[in-house]
Amino acid sequence: MKKDLKLSTLCVKAGWEPKNGEPIAVPVYQSTTFKYDNSEEMAMLFDLKKDGYFYSRLQNPTNDAVAKKIAALEGGVGAVLTSSGQAANFYALFNICEAGDHVVASNEIYGGTFNLFGVTLKKLGIECTFVNPEDSEENIMKAFRPNTKAMFGETISNPGCNVLDIEKFAKIAHSNGVPLIVDNTFATPINCRPFEWGCDIVTHSTTKYMDGHAATIGGVVVDSGNFDWDANAKKFPGLCTPDESYHGLTYTKTFGNMAYTTKLVAQIMRDLGSIQSPHNAFLINLGLESLHLRMAQHCKNAQRIAEFLSNDSRVAWVHYCGLENDRNHELAKKYLPNGSCGVIAFGLKGDRETAIKWMDSLELINIVTHVADCRSCVLHPASHTHRQLSDEQLREAGIAPDLIRLSVGIEDSDDILDDIKQALDKI
């Protein structure tokens, strides 16, 4: 397939090229295993000396077709599907980290990821230092240690909706000899391709906009192929020294710029097994085929809703980078010139009970834990996903206690606005 196709075409066509008489839609290879005519062929697959399929925990044709599509959309050399976005972020780090290592992450990230890095990875011997992404380069540099192996951030943070200065983070990461990993879930490659700004590895919760229909959970890790692991070989022995579990092969020497994704599959997925089912991959592909259309409508609707909220006297504040007076507007013009996403962060005048009463009065918009769906949905993190945190702890995590996360869907914007207005009238 041509490499210069537009993103909208890649959404529809990339990853699967049917031959004469083959199905136009990506088939679901719902099989645990694959047959071979002789033992030697199977042995070569196990030794990574031949491409092919032998067990779906490692590779599956349906999954690979969808992973190739996402890699094409992001401009990467390879991608690996995982069972969830959480698994994707864990694998992205654990592929290059081990006990005794350290990572630096923005504190403006999804609460589940914050806990994964700050609590669970610590139990595995991997420490994380969280930094304010708006801090100076000099201050952020102070967080790095000799054993730091990666830097992490989100293109658009969940739930705060802050835009990451990707070039700034990439410069800091590379000056310390480590890759920058960016979770691009909210922006999607339709509105931002982090590799073009110096990022090295991208992750997604495909559960969100890529699926877009609240039908399936999944994640993906995408490698740019640009980071020079061998130039920093002492930091990354897992990639740059022999792997005795594969007869001493060295990933960077054997697989070149595919070393990172090959190791992720052959070692991390082999041993931990957070695979995505082929049927889930099939459903995500259906979502990807309309991603370019849906993102445009999400952004159009969200812009209108954000403008209304910013002018309503009952609203205390609105954070949406599409607004000209938003503190992230200049970053959005740089990284997200075609729109950001459908998620708006805002607060109502009053207290937590005010936010709860407003949400309970909604009729069209759903109160759900989900976000980035074709249906409009809403959540108050302080009362729901982060209810175990005090107001002070919420602020430390970059979340205002009164923050309401409104995920604007692709319904008619008049209907969404009418629901917001009638709920506001009841508070």
C-alpha positions in Angstrom: 0.0 0.0 0.0 1.2 3.5 -0.8 2.9 5.2 2.2 1.6 8.7 1.4 -2.1 8.1 1.8 -4.1 10.5 3.8 -5.2 9.7 7.4 -8.8 9.3 6.4 -7.9 6.7 3.8 -5.6 4.9 6.2 -8.5 4.7 8.7 -10.4 2.7 6.1 -7.8 0.8 4.2 -4.6 0.3 6.2 -3.6 -3.0 7.8 -5.6 -5.4 5.6 -5.0 -5.9 1.9 -7.3 -8.7 0.6 -6.0 -10.8 -2.2 -8.1 -12.1 -5.1 -11.2 -13.8 -3.7 -10.5 -12.8 0.0 -12.9 -11.0 2.3 -12.9 -7.2 2.1 -13.5 -7.0 5.9 -10.8 -8.0 8.3 -11.6 -11.7 9.2 -11.8 -12.8 12.8 -9.3 -15.5 13.3 -10.9 -16.9 16.4 -8.4 -19.6 17.0 -5.9 -20.3 19.8 -3.4 -22.0 17.6 -2.3 -22.6 14.0 -1.3 -25.8 12.2 2.0 -26.6 10.5 3.0 -29.5 8.3 6.3 -30.2 10.1 8.1 -29.7 13.4 11.0 -27.6 11.9 8.7 -24.8 10.8 7.2 -24.6 14.3 10.7 -24.6 15.8 11.8 -21.7 13.6 8.8 -19.7 14.8 9.7 -20.3 18.4 13.3 -19.2 17.7 12.1 -16.0 16.1 13.8 -17.0 12.9 10.6 -17.0 10.8 7.4 -14.8 10.7 4.1 -16.5 11.3 1.5 -17.6 13.7 1.5 -20.5 16.2 -0.4 -19.3 19.3 -2.7 -16.3 19.7 -1.2 -15.2 23.0 1.8 -14.0 21.0 0.4 -13.1 17.6 -2.9 -13.4 15.7 -3.7 -12.3 12.1 -6.7 -10.2 13.1 -4.8 -8.4 15.8 -1.8 -7.9 13.6 -4.0 -6.3 10.8 -5.5 -3.8 13.3 -2.1 -3.1 14.9 -0.7 -2.4 11.4 -3.5 0.1 10.8 -2.9 1.9 14.0 0.9 2.0 13.4 0.2 3.5 9.9 -2.1 6.1 11.4 0.6 7.1 14.0 3.4 6.9 11.5 5.2 4.1 13.5 7.1 1.0 12.4 5.1 -1.4 14.5 2.4 -1.8 17.1 1.1 -4.4 19.6 -2.5 -4.7 20.8 -3.1 -5.3 24.5 -6.1 -6.2 26.5 -6.6 -2.7 27.8 -5.1 0.8 27.9 -3.7 0.1 31.4 -1.9 -3.0 30.0 -0.5 -0.9 27.1 1.0 1.7 29.5 2.4 -1.0 31.8 3.9 -3.0 28.9 5.3 0.2 27.3 7.4 0.8 30.4 8.0 -2.8 31.6 9.5 -3.6 28.2 12.5 -1.3 29.1 12.4 -1.2 32.9 13.1 -3.7 35.7 13.5 -3.6 39.5 15.9 -0.8 40.5 14.9 1.5 37.6 13.1 4.8 37.7 10.7 6.8 35.4 9.7 10.4 35.2 6.0 11.2 34.4 3.8 14.2 34.1 1.4 14.5 37.1 -1.3 15.4 34.6 -2.3 11.9 33.7 -5.3 9.5 34.1 -5.8 8.5 37.7 -5.5 4.8 36.9 -2.1 5.4 35.3 -1.0 7.6 38.2 -1.7 4.8 40.6 -0.1 2.2 38.3 3.1 4.3 38.2 3.1 5.5 41.7 1.9 2.4 43.6 1.9 -0.8 41.6 5.2 -0.3 39.7 6.8 0.7 43.1 5.9 -2.8 44.4 7.9 -4.2 41.4 10.9 -2.1 42.3 10.4 0.6 39.7 10.1 4.1 41.1 8.3 7.1 39.5 8.8 10.8 40.1 5.9 13.0 39.0 6.6 16.4 37.6 4.4 19.4 36.8 4.5 19.5 32.9 4.2 23.3 33.0 7.4 23.6 35.2 10.6 24.9 33.6 12.9 22.5 31.7 15.5 23.1 34.4 13.3 22.0 37.3 12.0 19.0 35.4 15.5 17.9 34.6 16.1 17.7 38.4 13.8 14.7 38.5 16.0 12.5 36.4 18.4 10.0 37.9 21.2 7.8 36.5 18.7 4.9 36.6 15.9 6.8 34.8 14.7 4.7 31.8 11.7 6.6 30.4 9.6 9.8 30.5 5.8 9.7 30.2 3.0 12.1 29.5 -0.5 12.4 27.9 -1.1 14.5 24.8 -4.4 15.7 26.4 -4.6 14.8 30.0 -7.5 12.9 31.5 -9.5 14.4 33.2 -7.8 17.9 33.4 -7.7 18.4 29.6 -4.3 20.0 29.6 -2.2 19.9 26.5 1.4 18.4 26.8 4.3 20.4 25.3 5.6 17.3 23.5 8.7 18.9 22.0 9.7 20.2 25.4 9.3 16.7 27.0 11.1 15.1 24.1 14.0 17.4 24.4 14.3 16.7 28.2 14.0 13.0 27.7 16.5 12.7 24.9 19.0 14.9 26.8 18.9 12.2 29.5 19.2 9.3 27.0 15.7 8.0 27.5 12.6 7.7 25.2 9.5 9.8 25.6 6.3 7.7 25.9 3.1 9.6 25.2 -0.5 8.4 25.7 -2.3 9.8 22.7 -5.8 8.4 23.6 -7.8 11.7 23.7 -6.2 13.4 20.6 -6.0 10.2 18.5 -3.6 10.3 15.5 -6.3 12.2 13.6 -5.6 15.3 15.6 -2.0 14.8 16.8 0.8 12.5 15.8 3.3 12.7 18.6 6.1 11.1 16.6 6.2 14.2 14.5 7.2 16.2 17.6 10.0 14.0 18.9 8.0 11.3 20.8 9.4 7.8 20.6 6.6 5.5 21.8 2.8 6.1 21.7 0.1 4.3 23.7 -3.6 4.3 23.5 -6.6 3.1 25.3 -8.4 1.9 22.2 -11.5 1.6 24.4 -12.0 5.3 23.9 -12.2 7.1 20.5 -10.7 4.3 18.5 -13.6 2.0 19.4 -15.9 4.9 20.0 -19.0 2.9 20.7 -18.4 1.6 24.3 -18.3 -1.9 22.8 -14.9 -3.2 23.7 -11.9 -2.7 25.9 -8.4 -2.7 24.5 -5.0 -0.9 24.2 -2.1 -0.5 21.9 1.6 0.3 22.1 3.2 1.9 18.9 6.9 2.3 18.3 8.3 5.1 16.1 11.4 3.1 15.4 13.4 6.3 15.9 15.0 5.9 19.3 18.6 4.7 19.2 18.7 2.0 21.9 22.3 1.0 21.1 23.5 4.5 21.6 22.2 4.2 25.2 23.0 0.4 25.5 24.0 0.6 29.2 20.5 1.8 30.1 18.7 -0.8 28.1 20.4 -4.2 28.5 17.1 -6.0 27.8 17.2 -4.8 24.2 21.0 -4.5 23.7 22.4 -7.6 25.3 21.7 -11.3 24.6 18.4 -12.7 25.7 19.2 -16.2 27.0 15.5 -17.2 26.8 15.9 -17.0 23.0 19.3 -18.7 22.6 21.3 -15.5 23.2 19.9 -13.3 20.4 20.2 -9.5 20.8 17.0 -7.7 19.8 18.6 -4.6 18.4 21.2 -6.6 16.4 18.6 -9.1 15.1 15.6 -6.9 14.5 16.9 -3.3 14.0 14.2 -0.7 14.5 11.7 -3.4 15.2 13.6 -4.4 18.3 11.2 -2.8 20.8 8.0 -4.3 19.5 9.6 -7.7 18.9 10.8 -7.9 22.5 7.4 -6.7 23.7 5.7 -9.6 22.0 8.3 -12.3 22.3 9.1 -11.7 26.0 6.6 -9.5 27.8 3.4 -10.7 26.1 4.8 -14.3 26.2 5.3 -14.2 29.9 2.4 -11.9 31.1 -0.2 -12.6 28.4 -2.4 -9.4 28.4 -3.6 -10.2 24.9 -6.5 -8.6 23.1 -9.1 -11.1 21.8 -9.4 -11.3 18.0 -13.1 -10.4 18.2 -12.3 -7.2 20.2 -9.7 -6.3 17.6 -12.3 -6.7 14.9 -14.7 -4.4 16.8 -12.0 -1.8 17.2 -11.3 -1.9 13.5 -14.9 -1.0 12.8 -14.4 2.0 15.0 -11.2 3.0 13.3 -12.9 3.0 9.9 -15.0 6.0 10.9 -12.5 7.6 13.4 -11.7 10.6 11.1 -15.4 11.4 10.7 -16.3 11.0 14.3 -13.3 13.1 15.7 -14.3 16.0 13.5 -17.9 15.9 14.8 -16.7 15.5 18.5 -14.6 18.6 18.1 -17.3 20.6 16.4 -19.8 19.8 19.1 -17.4 20.3 22.0 -16.3 23.7 20.7 -19.9 24.8 20.7 -20.6 23.4 24.1 -17.4 24.9 25.6 -18.3 28.4 24.2 -21.8 28.2 25.7 -20.4 27.1 29.1 -17.8 29.8 29.1 -20.5 32.4 28.8 -23.0 31.1 31.3 -23.0 32.9 34.7 -23.6 29.6 36.6 -20.3 28.2 35.4 -17.2 29.0 37.4 -14.6 28.0 34.9 -14.1 26.1 31.6 -11.0 24.4 30.4 -11.1 23.5 26.7 -8.0 24.3 24.6 -10.2 25.3 21.6 -11.3 28.4 23.5 -9.1 31.4 22.6 -8.8 32.5 26.2 -7.8 29.0 27.4 -4.3 28.8 28.9 -3.4 25.9 26.6 -4.7 27.5 23.4 -1.3 28.4 22.0 -0.1 24.8 22.6 -3.3 23.6 20.9 -2.6 25.7 17.9 0.8 24.1 17.6 0.0 20.5 18.3 -3.7 20.2 17.6 -4.5 22.7 14.8 -7.5 20.7 13.5 -9.1 20.2 16.9 -8.3 18.4 20.1 -11.1 16.1 21.3 -14.6 16.1 22.7 -13.7 16.2 26.3 -14.3 19.4 28.3 -13.3 20.1 32.0 -15.4 22.7 33.8 -16.7 23.6 37.2 -20.0 25.0 38.5 -20.4 27.8 41.0 -21.3 26.1 44.3 -20.0 22.9 45.9 -19.8 19.2 45.2 -23.6 18.9 45.8 -24.1 21.5 43.0 -22.2 19.3 40.5 -24.1 16.2 41.6 -27.5 17.9 41.3 -26.7 19.1 37.9 -25.6 15.7 36.7 -28.6 14.0 38.3 -30.8 16.4 36.3 -29.4 15.4 32.9 -31.7 13.4 30.6 -29.8 12.9 27.4 -26.2 12.9 28.7 -25.2 9.6 30.5 -23.5 9.5 33.9 -20.9 6.8 33.3 -17.3 6.0 34.1 -16.6 5.9 30.4 -15.2 8.8 28.2 -14.5 9.5 24.6 -17.6 7.7 23.3 -20.1 8.5 20.5 -22.6 9.2 23.2 -22.3 12.3 25.4 -21.3 11.3 29.0 -20.3 13.0 32.2 -18.4 12.3 35.4 -17.4 14.2 38.6 -14.0 12.7 39.5 -14.1 13.9 43.1 -17.4 12.0 43.7 -16.7 9.0 41.5 -13.3 7.8 40.2 -11.2 9.8 42.7 -13.6 9.8 45.6 -11.0 8.3 47.9 -8.8 11.4 47.6 -9.1 14.6 49.8 -9.4 18.0 48.1 -5.7 18.5 48.8 -4.7 15.2 47.2 -6.9 16.0 44.2 -5.1 19.2 43.6 -1.7 17.4 43.9 -2.9 15.1 41.1 -3.9 18.2 39.0 -7.6 17.7 39.5 -9.8 20.5 40.8 -12.3 19.2 43.4 -15.2 20.8 41.5 -14.0 19.5 38.1 -16.7 18.0 35.9 -15.5 15.9 32.9 -18.0 16.3 30.1 -17.3 14.0 27.1 -19.3 15.5 24.2 -20.6 12.9 21.8 -21.7 13.0 18.2 -25.4 13.6 18.8 -27.0 16.8 17.4 -25.4 19.7 19.3 -28.8 21.4 19.8 -30.0 18.4 21.8 -26.8 18.3 23.9 -27.1 22.0 24.6 -30.8 21.7 25.5 -30.0 19.0 28.1 -27.2 21.0 29.6 -29.4 24.1 29.9 -32.4 22.3 31.4 -30.1 20.7 34.0 -28.5 24.1 34.8 -32.0 25.6 35.3 -32.6 23.0 38.1 -29.6 24.0 40.2 
